[in-house]
Amino acid sequence: MNLANKLTLARVVMVPFFVAFMLIKEIPFNYLWAVLIFIAASLTDMADGKIARKYNMITDFGKFLDPLADKVLVVSALICMVELGWTYSWVVAIIVAREFMVSGIRLVAAGSDKKIVIAASIWGKLKTASTMVAIVVIFLMYVLMQFGIGLDLTAVEIIRDVLMYISCLLTVVSGVQYLWSYRSVIDTNK
């Protein structure tokens, strides 16, 4: 297994630890440890792709595991946020539904006669960036509150909701864009 794939696998291994720190309040400074793990996992996402491209380490295993690892990390974070009351389940349901839809379109396209590879669009990249920023900012606000730094709870809730609504809106826009752009791939007459 090459270095890029090891980094991707490390991201998957970090997820249960991240979830444990998020949800086990008895662990001192649990949110701090969780956000550090989330940031480390996110950094492996940037590193594994760069390493794979630079050193020609692109493998089928990596193509399969990398996007799966990303989705497992982000969806785990969002589910923890729902559990903690930090976001609404309907927002997370929209984000997760879009991930399933785009993954499904990619699978159908890759399995078609033309073997179409669907790259991330600008809207998909904006959606991903906004979701990651929202998650990290929300986590950091709660870390600061856990350390007793006087953040106003109402302000935190407003900021958190606005960030998640932006992410949800970009999720819908990117999902519609993928559906429209690749409607021929999912033609119901075929």
C-alpha positions as CSV (number, residue, x, y, z in Angstrom):
1,M,0.0,0.0,0.0
2,N,1.5,3.4,-1.0
3,L,1.7,6.5,1.2
4,A,-1.3,8.2,-0.4
5,N,-3.5,5.2,0.3
6,K,-2.2,5.0,3.9
7,L,-3.1,8.6,4.5
8,T,-6.6,7.9,3.1
9,L,-7.0,4.8,5.3
10,A,-5.8,6.9,8.3
11,R,-8.6,9.3,7.7
12,V,-11.1,6.4,7.9
13,V,-9.5,5.1,11.1
14,M,-9.7,8.6,12.7
15,V,-13.5,8.8,12.3
16,P,-14.5,6.6,15.3
17,F,-12.1,8.5,17.5
18,F,-13.5,11.8,16.3
19,V,-17.1,10.6,17.0
20,A,-16.1,9.3,20.5
21,F,-14.6,12.6,21.4
22,M,-17.6,14.5,20.1
23,L,-20.1,12.5,22.0
24,I,-18.4,11.5,25.2
25,K,-18.7,14.5,27.4
26,E,-16.9,12.9,30.3
27,I,-13.6,13.2,28.3
28,P,-11.9,16.5,29.4
29,F,-12.0,19.0,26.6
30,N,-13.7,16.5,24.3
31,Y,-14.6,19.1,21.7
32,L,-11.0,20.3,21.4
33,W,-9.8,16.8,20.8
34,A,-12.6,16.2,18.3
35,V,-11.8,19.3,16.3
36,L,-8.1,18.5,16.3
37,I,-8.8,15.0,14.9
38,F,-11.2,16.5,12.3
39,I,-8.6,19.0,11.2
40,A,-5.9,16.3,11.0
41,A,-8.2,14.1,9.0
42,S,-9.1,17.0,6.7
43,L,-5.4,17.7,6.1
44,T,-4.8,14.0,5.2
45,D,-7.4,14.6,2.5
46,M,-5.4,17.4,1.0
47,A,-2.1,15.5,1.4
48,D,-3.1,12.2,-0.1
49,G,-4.3,13.7,-3.4
50,K,-1.2,15.8,-3.8
51,I,1.1,12.9,-3.0
52,A,-0.8,10.6,-5.3
53,R,-0.6,13.0,-8.3
54,K,2.9,14.2,-7.7
55,Y,4.4,10.7,-7.3
56,N,2.1,8.9,-9.7
57,M,0.6,6.8,-6.9
58,I,-3.0,6.9,-8.2
59,T,-4.6,3.5,-7.7
60,D,-8.1,2.1,-8.1
61,F,-8.1,1.5,-4.3
62,G,-7.4,5.2,-3.8
63,K,-10.0,6.3,-6.3
64,F,-12.6,4.2,-4.4
65,L,-11.5,4.9,-0.8
66,D,-10.7,8.7,-1.0
67,P,-14.2,10.0,-1.7
68,L,-15.7,7.4,0.6
69,A,-13.4,8.5,3.4
70,D,-14.4,12.1,2.8
71,K,-18.1,11.3,3.0
72,V,-17.7,9.2,6.1
73,L,-15.8,12.0,7.9
74,V,-18.2,14.8,6.9
75,V,-21.4,12.7,7.5
76,S,-20.1,11.6,10.9
77,A,-19.5,15.2,11.9
78,L,-22.9,16.3,10.7
79,I,-24.7,13.4,12.5
80,C,-22.8,14.3,15.7
81,M,-23.9,17.9,15.3
82,V,-27.5,16.8,15.0
83,E,-27.1,14.6,18.1
84,L,-25.7,17.6,20.0
85,G,-28.4,19.9,18.8
86,W,-25.9,22.0,16.8
87,T,-27.8,21.8,13.5
88,Y,-31.1,20.6,12.2
89,S,-31.7,17.0,10.9
90,W,-33.4,18.3,7.8
91,V,-30.2,20.3,6.8
92,V,-28.1,17.1,7.3
93,A,-30.7,15.0,5.4
94,I,-30.4,17.3,2.4
95,I,-26.6,17.3,2.5
96,V,-26.5,13.5,2.8
97,A,-29.2,13.0,0.1
98,R,-27.1,15.1,-2.3
99,E,-24.0,13.0,-1.6
100,F,-25.9,9.8,-2.3
101,M,-27.4,11.3,-5.5
102,V,-24.0,12.5,-6.9
103,S,-22.3,9.2,-5.9
104,G,-25.0,7.3,-7.7
105,I,-24.7,9.5,-10.9
106,R,-20.9,8.9,-10.8
107,L,-21.3,5.2,-10.5
108,V,-23.8,5.0,-13.4
109,A,-21.6,7.3,-15.5
110,A,-18.5,5.2,-14.8
111,G,-20.3,2.0,-15.6
112,S,-21.8,3.3,-18.8
113,D,-20.4,2.3,-22.3
114,K,-18.6,5.7,-22.4
115,K,-17.0,5.2,-19.0
116,I,-17.7,8.8,-18.1
117,V,-15.6,10.2,-15.2
118,I,-17.4,13.0,-13.5
119,A,-15.1,15.6,-11.9
120,A,-16.2,17.9,-9.2
121,S,-17.8,21.1,-10.5
122,I,-17.2,24.5,-9.1
123,W,-20.5,24.3,-7.3
124,G,-19.5,20.9,-5.8
125,K,-16.2,22.4,-4.6
126,L,-18.0,25.4,-3.1
127,K,-20.4,23.1,-1.4
128,T,-17.6,21.0,0.0
129,A,-15.6,24.1,1.1
130,S,-18.6,25.7,2.8
131,T,-19.5,22.5,4.6
132,M,-16.0,22.0,5.9
133,V,-15.7,25.7,7.0
134,A,-19.1,25.5,8.7
135,I,-18.1,22.3,10.6
136,V,-14.8,23.7,11.7
137,V,-16.1,27.1,12.7
138,I,-19.0,25.6,14.6
139,F,-16.7,23.2,16.4
140,L,-14.3,26.0,17.3
141,M,-17.1,28.1,18.7
142,Y,-18.1,25.2,21.0
143,V,-14.5,24.6,21.9
144,L,-14.1,28.2,23.0
145,M,-17.3,27.9,25.0
146,Q,-16.0,24.7,26.6
147,F,-12.9,26.6,27.7
148,G,-15.2,29.3,29.3
149,I,-14.4,31.9,26.7
150,G,-17.5,34.2,26.9
151,L,-19.2,33.7,23.6
152,D,-22.8,34.7,23.5
153,L,-24.9,31.6,23.0
154,T,-27.4,33.4,20.9
155,A,-24.7,34.7,18.6
156,V,-23.2,31.2,18.3
157,E,-26.5,29.8,17.4
158,I,-27.1,32.5,14.7
159,I,-23.6,32.1,13.2
160,R,-24.0,28.3,13.3
161,D,-27.4,28.3,11.6
162,V,-26.3,30.8,8.9
163,L,-23.2,28.7,8.1
164,M,-25.3,25.5,7.9
165,Y,-28.0,27.3,5.7
166,I,-25.3,28.5,3.3
167,S,-23.9,25.0,3.1
168,C,-27.4,23.6,2.6
169,L,-28.1,26.1,-0.2
170,L,-24.9,25.3,-2.0
171,T,-25.6,21.6,-1.6
172,V,-29.0,22.1,-3.3
173,V,-27.5,24.2,-6.1
174,S,-24.6,21.8,-6.7
175,G,-27.0,18.8,-6.6
176,V,-29.4,20.4,-9.2
177,Q,-26.3,21.3,-11.3
178,Y,-25.1,17.7,-11.3
179,L,-28.6,16.4,-12.2
180,W,-28.9,18.9,-15.0
181,S,-25.4,18.4,-16.4
182,Y,-25.6,14.6,-16.3
183,R,-29.3,14.1,-17.0
184,S,-28.4,12.0,-20.1
185,V,-26.6,9.5,-17.8
186,I,-29.8,8.9,-15.8
187,D,-32.2,8.9,-18.7
188,T,-35.2,6.9,-17.6
189,N,-35.7,5.6,-21.2
190,K,-32.4,3.7,-21.2
